[in-house]
Structures are given as structure tokens and as C-alpha cells.
Amino acid sequence: MILTAVLAGTAPLIFATMGETISERAGVINLSLDGTMLLAAMVGFAAGLHSGSVIIGFIAAALIGMLVALVLCIISISLKQSQLAVGFVLALLCTDLSSFLGNPYVRVPGVAVRSMPIPFLKDLPVIGPLLFNHNLLIYASFLLIVLVWWFLGHTRAGLVLRALGERPEAAFARGVNVIALRYGYVLLGGALVGVAGAAYSLDIKQGWSYRHIAGSGWISLAIVIFGGWSPWRIAVGCYLFGLLQTLASRSQSVLTGIPTQVFQVAPFIIMIFVLILVNSCHNPALISWLSQLPTPVRRPLEWMINRLARPAPAALGQPFQQP
């Protein structure tokens, strides 16, 4: 069943995007996602292999994510250096580290997350196989979406978190320790990104090989923007990308005359195209181009742009000088 495969295969993206959403809502851009996920995937797999425990593998991966996030915090928050530059360099560094340190583990069999169908519920028509015939990692990804949505929109702590990314000066005036909270939320986001990396090597793409999930971090960053920093919309973006990947993979056996590379890159191209449309809604050149399209094509594009376009947190990427 295609939808079942999409829900299962998208779990790592859910963890990564929710972690990045928390970080960016706090006002900090973490561009290191792609490298962090690769390094966490390698370390998580190696830790699970040597310990024989999937749990230890995930804990090790989460710690790697937090460590990279801590470096980002020290340099960008405390030392006031460019978040974009630091994150990009960390992405490259972690990518190379994963390749260098992970060489002994390439294509080595290891531990994996075990399936855990929920009794009785898995036998329900339609929704049983769709929602209740997975493992704990997939169930946790469902729960994470709800938790992040509830925390951001329905708790006082979530309100403070949003204030960190929108008006940190106002939050500080009300007694909030902006620097400490930004550190905490970026570390939490980094831990979730680390779990996302291990979710690939210990479940979705079991094992480790050279850059076998490269690009997943960058697409996670794009989906956060595509979703307008809203947990539900970001989740829809994740599942949409997962659906595109699944359809592209299964189309290879039908459209045999098309090179396989086309199917591999098609989901990325589509997401980039949508991202450009959504974030250029006030661009005069785009508006002029849209006006020249036939009405049946123009109206769906205009509807999508108007629905999805949302401004980034006002203080995102900006250093804060706390007295």
C-alpha cells in the first residue's frame, strides 16, 4: 500500500523538520542539518552495532545532534557570528567526518528497529494497516507532530518560544533569559535532527554507506519554509515529499525508457519549484509571469501561493545582545 510506505518512510523527515522548526521559531537557523543527519546516522548505526541495542544507537545519534547544535550556539549565539555561515561549514565538516569515520561500517549488517503492530487496532479496515502496523519510531513521529503543534500554540512556554524568534527584546523585557532559552531549544532541535539521522540507518535505510542519505537535511530545511513554520503544514510537506519519492521509485519499473536519475531528482525539483513560488508571492516578475498563464493553470498556482506564503519569524538569524 503506497500510503503505508509513505507514512513509514517519511518519519525521519518529521523528526528533522520538527527539530528545525523548534530551532527557527527560537530565532536560530541551523543549516548543518544535512551533515548532522549523516554523522548521526553513522554514529547511531555504529553505537547500535557495538552495543547490540537500538536504543543506545538512537541516544548516541541524539547526542551527536546536540553536540553539533552546541557548536552552532557557541559560535553564532555567544560569539555573534553568522548563523548561515557557521551552519554551512558545520554541514560540510559533519559530512566529511561521517565518510571518514564511517568507512569501517560500510555495508556491515547491524541492528534494526523491530516492527511493533498494535494488537486489534492493526486489524481495523483501511486505517489499521495504515496507522497501526508500524514500529515505535513511526508512532513517535505521529505523536511528535501533535506535541510540537500543541506546545507551540497552546502553552505559555510555547508562547515564549515564539517570542524568542519574533521579538526577543520584548521577551527579555519581561524577564526571559533569551540566550539560555535559545541554547536549550536549539539543543533540543539538534537532538531531534540526530534521531532523524539514526532513523535512516537503523530503520528506513538499514545500515551505513557513503552519503546514503545526502540531501535529506537540505530538503528538510526547504520543507520547514514550505510549511511556513507551522507543524501541521510542515508535516503535510513531509508526506507530500515522501509521496513524490515513492511514486518516482515505483514509476521506474513502468517508464523504463527514462533514466533512473530523473526519478531520483524529480521530487527535489518539484519541491524547489513550489518553494520558489511560495516565497516569491510579492515578486513583480513572478506576478507578471503568472498573469500570462492560462486561467486553468494560473488559478491553482495563485491559490497555492496565497495559502502557503507566510513570513519567517521576524528575528530569525539575527544576533541578540543580552545585557
Sequence and secondary structure as in RCSB ss.txt:
>XXXX:A:sequence
MILTAVLAGTAPLIFATMGETISERAGVINLSLDGTMLLAAMVGFAAGLHSGSVIIGFIAAALIGMLVALVLCII
SISLKQSQLAVGFVLALLCTDLSSFLGNPYVRVPGVAVRSMPIPFLKDLPVIGPLLFNHNLLIYASFLLIVLVWW
FLGHTRAGLVLRALGERPEAAFARGVNVIALRYGYVLLGGALVGVAGAAYSLDIKQGWSYRHIAGSGWISLAIVI
FGGWSPWRIAVGCYLFGLLQTLASRSQSVLTGIPTQVFQVAPFIIMIFVLILVNSCHNPALISWLSQLPTPVRRP
LEWMINRLARPAPAALGQPFQQP
>XXXX:A:secstr
 HHHHHHHHTHHHHHHHHHHHHHHHTT   TTHHHHHHHHHHHHHHHHHHHS HHHHHHHHHHHHHHHHHHHIII
IIIS   HHHHHHHHHHHHHHHHHHHTGGGBT           TTGGGSTTHHHHHSSS HHHHHHHHHHHHHHH
HHHHSHHHHHHHHHHH HHHHHHTT  HHHHHHHHHHHHHHHHHHHHHHIIIIIT SB TTTTTTHHHHHHHHHH
HTTT HHHHHHHHHHHHHHHHHHHHHTTT TTS HHHHHHHHHHHHHHHHHHHTTTT HHHHHHHHTS HHHHHH
HHHHHHHH     TTTT      
